[in-house]
């Protein structure tokens, strides 16, 4: 004895389907299909990006004339965010890098 209800020889035990099993099976198939579609979409997006690249124009270099006298050298430089402070020994020049303009000049030498 195995503890199970024994059936006569040759008879097959009837299959009892659980009520929520069809829903779960459908959900698995739908999620698998969505996963495949998303993978195809991802690969298609990567291929499209690679084949439709746009050339970025080169950045134009702008020169900023500080108006320094000949022979004056910059002794120190300090960066803070998008601003630079240059020390020439005679004055401190503060420059905004983004706007490419001189914000202020501070004279160091006493008059």
MDTraj code that builds the backbone (N, CA, C; nanometers):
import mdtraj as md
import numpy as np

residues = "UNK UNK UNK UNK UNK UNK UNK UNK UNK UNK UNK UNK UNK UNK UNK UNK UNK UNK UNK UNK UNK UNK UNK UNK UNK UNK UNK UNK UNK UNK UNK UNK UNK UNK UNK UNK UNK UNK UNK UNK UNK UNK UNK UNK UNK UNK UNK UNK UNK UNK UNK UNK UNK UNK UNK UNK UNK UNK UNK UNK UNK UNK UNK UNK UNK UNK UNK UNK UNK UNK UNK UNK UNK UNK UNK UNK UNK UNK UNK UNK UNK UNK UNK UNK UNK UNK UNK UNK UNK UNK UNK UNK UNK UNK UNK UNK UNK UNK UNK UNK UNK UNK UNK UNK UNK UNK UNK UNK UNK UNK UNK".split()
xyz = np.array([
    [0.0811, -0.1166, 0.0000],
    [0.0000, 0.0000, 0.0000],
    [0.0867, 0.1247, 0.0000],
    [0.0478, 0.2165, -0.0833],
    [0.1239, 0.3397, -0.0969],
    [0.0571, 0.4573, -0.0294],
    [-0.0644, 0.4405, 0.0159],
    [-0.1347, 0.5502, 0.0791],
    [-0.2230, 0.6249, -0.0189],
    [-0.2162, 0.5912, -0.1468],
    [-0.2991, 0.6566, -0.2471],
    [-0.4162, 0.5656, -0.2780],
    [-0.5201, 0.6264, -0.3306],
    [-0.6338, 0.5450, -0.3737],
    [-0.5899, 0.4673, -0.4958],
    [-0.5977, 0.3380, -0.4870],
    [-0.5503, 0.2550, -0.5967],
    [-0.6598, 0.2353, -0.7003],
    [-0.6187, 0.2460, -0.8272],
    [-0.7108, 0.2267, -0.9383],
    [-0.6895, 0.0882, -0.9959],
    [-0.7921, 0.0329, -1.0519],
    [-0.7740, -0.0970, -1.1167],
    [-0.6746, -0.0859, -1.2309],
    [-0.6124, -0.1969, -1.2669],
    [-0.5100, -0.2022, -1.3713],
    [-0.5621, -0.1423, -1.5015],
    [-0.4778, -0.0586, -1.5673],
    [-0.5091, -0.0044, -1.6983],
    [-0.5855, 0.1262, -1.6944],
    [-0.6356, 0.1655, -1.5824],
    [-0.7084, 0.2918, -1.5764],
    [-0.6106, 0.4041, -1.5415],
    [-0.6342, 0.5195, -1.6029],
    [-0.5486, 0.6368, -1.5803],
    [-0.6181, 0.7286, -1.4808],
    [-0.5379, 0.7837, -1.3905],
    [-0.5927, 0.8748, -1.2912],
    [-0.6389, 1.0017, -1.3615],
    [-0.7578, 1.0513, -1.3350],
    [-0.8074, 1.1714, -1.4040],
    [-0.7247, 1.2947, -1.3640],
    [-0.7000, 1.3827, -1.4649],
    [-0.6229, 1.5044, -1.4412],
    [-0.7189, 1.6130, -1.3947],
    [-0.6912, 1.6703, -1.2809],
    [-0.7744, 1.7773, -1.2267],
    [-0.6989, 1.9085, -1.2482],
    [-0.7551, 1.9961, -1.3307],
    [-0.6904, 2.1248, -1.3596],
    [-0.7296, 2.2263, -1.2529],
    [-0.6319, 2.3015, -1.2094],
    [-0.6576, 2.4035, -1.1089],
    [-0.7177, 2.5260, -1.1777],
    [-0.8039, 2.5989, -1.1093],
    [-0.8769, 2.7071, -1.1749],
    [-0.7891, 2.8234, -1.2226],
    [-0.6827, 2.8604, -1.1555],
    [-0.6010, 2.9764, -1.1947],
    [-0.4859, 2.9411, -1.2846],
    [-0.4716, 2.8166, -1.3230],
    [-0.3565, 2.7729, -1.4016],
    [-0.3579, 2.8288, -1.5424],
    [-0.4734, 2.8400, -1.6067],
    [-0.4813, 2.8941, -1.7420],
    [-0.4381, 3.0401, -1.7438],
    [-0.4805, 3.1141, -1.6423],
    [-0.4420, 3.2551, -1.6338],
    [-0.2906, 3.2696, -1.6200],
    [-0.2300, 3.1898, -1.5348],
    [-0.0851, 3.1978, -1.5158],
    [-0.0103, 3.1580, -1.6420],
    [-0.0593, 3.0567, -1.7111],
    [0.0039, 3.0126, -1.8350],
    [-0.0036, 3.1233, -1.9407],
    [-0.1187, 3.1883, -1.9521],
    [-0.1337, 3.2987, -2.0471],
    [-0.0418, 3.4155, -2.0097],
    [-0.0313, 3.4440, -1.8810],
    [0.0547, 3.5539, -1.8353],
    [0.2006, 3.5263, -1.8699],
    [0.2450, 3.4033, -1.8545],
    [0.3836, 3.3675, -1.8874],
    [0.4085, 3.3850, -2.0360],
    [0.3160, 3.3410, -2.1199],
    [0.3331, 3.3568, -2.2649],
    [0.3337, 3.5047, -2.3055],
    [0.2453, 3.5831, -2.2465],
    [0.2403, 3.7265, -2.2797],
    [0.3683, 3.7964, -2.2361],
    [0.4148, 3.7689, -2.1141],
    [0.5377, 3.8333, -2.0668],
    [0.6587, 3.7904, -2.1497],
    [0.6628, 3.6649, -2.1900],
    [0.7719, 3.6186, -2.2754],
    [0.7701, 3.6890, -2.4095],
    [0.6509, 3.7045, -2.4674],
    [0.6390, 3.7758, -2.5948],
    [0.6804, 3.9209, -2.5827],
    [0.6379, 3.9863, -2.4739],
    [0.6772, 4.1258, -2.4515],
    [0.8283, 4.1381, -2.4336],
    [0.8872, 4.0440, -2.3652],
    [1.0317, 4.0462, -2.3450],
    [1.1056, 4.0368, -2.4787],
    [1.0575, 3.9484, -2.5654],
    [1.1194, 3.9344, -2.6979],
    [1.1000, 4.0620, -2.7787],
    [0.9799, 4.1210, -2.7750],
    [0.9548, 4.2454, -2.8487],
    [1.0437, 4.3595, -2.7988],
    [1.0606, 4.3692, -2.6680],
    [1.1461, 4.4751, -2.6130],
    [1.2917, 4.4545, -2.6524],
    [1.3374, 4.3311, -2.6544],
    [1.4740, 4.3025, -2.6968],
    [1.4942, 4.3403, -2.8436],
    [1.3971, 4.3066, -2.9280],
    [1.4052, 4.3437, -3.0697],
    [1.4043, 4.4958, -3.0839],
    [1.3204, 4.5640, -3.0057],
    [1.3166, 4.7103, -3.0091],
    [1.4480, 4.7723, -2.9646],
    [1.5094, 4.7165, -2.8619],
    [1.6377, 4.7671, -2.8129],
    [1.7465, 4.7511, -2.9184],
    [1.7541, 4.6345, -2.9773],
    [1.8556, 4.6111, -3.0804],
    [1.8297, 4.7011, -3.2008],
    [1.7013, 4.7167, -3.2391],
    [1.6677, 4.8066, -3.3497],
    [1.7062, 4.9509, -3.3198],
    [1.6839, 4.9963, -3.1975],
    [1.7222, 5.1317, -3.1581],
    [1.8723, 5.1527, -3.1632],
    [1.9485, 5.0545, -3.1196],
    [2.0950, 5.0651, -3.1247],
    [2.1425, 5.0714, -3.2685],
    [2.0865, 4.9860, -3.3543],
    [2.1248, 4.9868, -3.4963],
    [2.0883, 5.1206, -3.5594],
    [1.9704, 5.1757, -3.5275],
    [1.9285, 5.3027, -3.5847],
    [2.0216, 5.4159, -3.5399],
    [2.0587, 5.4157, -3.4117],
    [2.1495, 5.5196, -3.3616],
    [2.2852, 5.5128, -3.4307],
    [2.3351, 5.3922, -3.4533],
    [2.4666, 5.3769, -3.5163],
    [2.4622, 5.4218, -3.6616],
    [2.3541, 5.3914, -3.7321],
    [2.3475, 5.4247, -3.8747],
    [2.3052, 5.5687, -3.9015],
    [2.2452, 5.6381, -3.8064],
    [2.1983, 5.7753, -3.8268],
    [2.2752, 5.8750, -3.7410],
    [2.4026, 5.8611, -3.7363],
    [2.4837, 5.9560, -3.6588],
    [2.4927, 6.0887, -3.7315],
    [2.4874, 6.1966, -3.6563],
    [2.5048, 6.3291, -3.7150],
    [2.6409, 6.3829, -3.6740],
    [2.7046, 6.4474, -3.7657],
    [2.8354, 6.5056, -3.7367],
    [2.8164, 6.6337, -3.6565],
    [2.8840, 6.6437, -3.5441],
    [2.8781, 6.7654, -3.4644],
    [2.9784, 6.8647, -3.5202],
    [2.9372, 6.9900, -3.5366],
    [3.0304, 7.0891, -3.5901],
    [3.1415, 7.1154, -3.4898],
    [3.2602, 7.1451, -3.5377],
    [3.3706, 7.1725, -3.4450],
    [3.3421, 7.3000, -3.3645],
    [3.3864, 7.2983, -3.2415],
    [3.3657, 7.4122, -3.1533],
    [3.4582, 7.5251, -3.1961],
    [3.3995, 7.6438, -3.2114],
    [3.4787, 7.7593, -3.2523],
    [3.5569, 7.8128, -3.1325],
    [3.6858, 7.8305, -3.1501],
    [3.7707, 7.8820, -3.0435],
    [3.7656, 8.0339, -3.0441],
    [3.7324, 8.0920, -2.9298],
    [3.7257, 8.2371, -2.9182],
    [3.8434, 8.2851, -2.8346],
    [3.9105, 8.3854, -2.8820],
    [4.0225, 8.4434, -2.8083],
    [3.9732, 8.5590, -2.7240],
    [4.0294, 8.5744, -2.6063],
    [3.9937, 8.6822, -2.5155],
    [4.1195, 8.7639, -2.4896],
    [4.1150, 8.8908, -2.5279],
    [4.2283, 8.9799, -2.5068],
    [4.2176, 9.0390, -2.3669],
    [4.3161, 9.0104, -2.2839],
    [4.3152, 9.0609, -2.1463],
    [4.3702, 9.2025, -2.1356],
    [4.4332, 9.2492, -2.2387],
    [4.4870, 9.3850, -2.2364],
    [4.6067, 9.4000, -2.1446],
    [4.6859, 9.2958, -2.1332],
    [4.8048, 9.3021, -2.0482],
    [4.9185, 9.3697, -2.1236],
    [4.9992, 9.4438, -2.0504],
    [5.1157, 9.5080, -2.1104],
    [5.2176, 9.4009, -2.1479],
    [5.3035, 9.4335, -2.2425],
    [5.4051, 9.3388, -2.2869],
    [5.4999, 9.3056, -2.1722],
    [5.5294, 9.1779, -2.1584],
    [5.6236, 9.1334, -2.0566],
    [5.5596, 9.0909, -1.9256],
    [5.4324, 9.1195, -1.9075],
    [5.3656, 9.0781, -1.7840],
    [5.3291, 8.9301, -1.7956],
    [5.3641, 8.8549, -1.6912],
    [5.3364, 8.7121, -1.6906],
    [5.2348, 8.6784, -1.5819],
    [5.1601, 8.5749, -1.6056],
    [5.0631, 8.5286, -1.5066],
    [5.1387, 8.4442, -1.4046],
    [5.1286, 8.4841, -1.2765],
    [5.2021, 8.4152, -1.1705],
    [5.1201, 8.3036, -1.1064],
    [4.9891, 8.3203, -1.0987],
    [4.9038, 8.2192, -1.0357],
    [4.7670, 8.2188, -1.1031],
    [4.7033, 8.1018, -1.0960],
    [4.5716, 8.0859, -1.1558],
    [4.4863, 8.0006, -1.0620],
    [4.3613, 8.0422, -1.0412],
    [4.2713, 7.9698, -0.9515],
    [4.1359, 7.9535, -1.0197],
    [4.0856, 7.8294, -1.0230],
    [3.9562, 7.7989, -1.0839],
    [3.8513, 7.7829, -0.9754],
    [3.7301, 7.8341, -1.0017],
    [3.6160, 7.8134, -0.9129],
    [3.4909, 7.8034, -0.9997],
    [3.4496, 7.6811, -1.0284],
    [3.3321, 7.6601, -1.1141],
    [3.3630, 7.7038, -1.2555],
    [3.2886, 7.8036, -1.3033],
    [3.3125, 7.8523, -1.4389],
    [3.3849, 7.9874, -1.4391],
    [3.4577, 8.0152, -1.3319],
    [3.5345, 8.1401, -1.3227],
    [3.6820, 8.1104, -1.2964],
    [3.7661, 8.1982, -1.3483],
    [3.9107, 8.1850, -1.3306],
    [3.9634, 8.3177, -1.2762],
    [4.0505, 8.3092, -1.1772],
    [4.1171, 8.4280, -1.1246],
    [4.2646, 8.4185, -1.1622],
    [4.3139, 8.5186, -1.2350],
    [4.4538, 8.5231, -1.2774],
    [4.5270, 8.6294, -1.1966],
    [4.6434, 8.5945, -1.1417],
    [4.7240, 8.6881, -1.0651],
    [4.8491, 8.7194, -1.1451],
    [4.8665, 8.8468, -1.1811],
    [4.9841, 8.8878, -1.2593],
    [5.0907, 8.9510, -1.1710],
    [5.0622, 8.9664, -1.0442],
    [5.1558, 9.0327, -0.9542],
    [5.1206, 9.1797, -0.9386],
    [5.0575, 9.2389, -1.0392],
    [5.0149, 9.3786, -1.0324],
    [4.8632, 9.3910, -1.0177],
    [4.7923, 9.2925, -1.0697],
    [4.6471, 9.2935, -1.0586],
    [4.5928, 9.1502, -1.0642],
    [4.4700, 9.1356, -1.0177],
    [4.3995, 9.0076, -1.0259],
    [4.2854, 9.0257, -1.1255],
    [4.2789, 8.9362, -1.2235],
    [4.1768, 8.9438, -1.3273],
    [4.0836, 8.8240, -1.3096],
    [3.9530, 8.8518, -1.2972],
    [3.8530, 8.7465, -1.2826],
    [3.7796, 8.7328, -1.4162],
    [3.7776, 8.6080, -1.4702],
    [3.7205, 8.5817, -1.6021],
    [3.6089, 8.4791, -1.5887],
    [3.4958, 8.5033, -1.6575],
    [3.3874, 8.4055, -1.6687],
    [3.4149, 8.3223, -1.7939],
    [3.4388, 8.1921, -1.7746],
    [3.4769, 8.1055, -1.8866],
    [3.3605, 8.0845, -1.9819],
    [3.2396, 8.0673, -1.9304],
    [3.1241, 8.0412, -2.0170],
    [3.0920, 8.1595, -2.1067],
    [3.0973, 8.2804, -2.0521],
    [3.0666, 8.4000, -2.1309],
    [3.1883, 8.4531, -2.2048],
    [3.3064, 8.4009, -2.1717],
    [3.4318, 8.4453, -2.2321],
    [3.4484, 8.5966, -2.2162],
    [3.4342, 8.6430, -2.0910],
    [3.4456, 8.7863, -2.0652],
    [3.5145, 8.8099, -1.9312],
    [3.5762, 8.9262, -1.9206],
    [3.6422, 8.9671, -1.7972],
    [3.5360, 9.0248, -1.7041],
    [3.5242, 8.9679, -1.5850],
    [3.4249, 9.0147, -1.4887],
    [3.4771, 9.1345, -1.4101],
    [3.6001, 9.1219, -1.3606],
    [3.6553, 9.2344, -1.2845],
    [3.8079, 9.2307, -1.2863],
    [3.8648, 9.3470, -1.2600],
    [4.0103, 9.3632, -1.2456],
    [4.0353, 9.4299, -1.1118],
    [4.1227, 9.3704, -1.0324],
    [4.1517, 9.4226, -0.8997],
    [4.3003, 9.4578, -0.8976],
    [4.3270, 9.5844, -0.8748],
    [4.4673, 9.6302, -0.8724],
    [4.5303, 9.5928, -0.7395],
    [4.6526, 9.5396, -0.7452],
    [4.7245, 9.4982, -0.6257],
    [4.8231, 9.6048, -0.5829],
    [4.8856, 9.6715, -0.6789],
    [4.9896, 9.7692, -0.6467],
    [4.9288, 9.8944, -0.5841],
    [4.9990, 9.9486, -0.4848],
    [4.9542, 10.0701, -0.4172],
    [4.9926, 10.1905, -0.5013],
    [4.9066, 10.2908, -0.5005],
    [4.9347, 10.4129, -0.5782],
    [4.9775, 10.5237, -0.4888],
])
top = md.Topology()
chain = top.add_chain()
for i, resn in enumerate(residues, 1):
    res = top.add_residue(resn, chain, resSeq=i)
    for name in ("N", "CA", "C"):
        top.add_atom(name, md.element.get_by_symbol(name[0]), res)
traj = md.Trajectory(xyz[None], top)
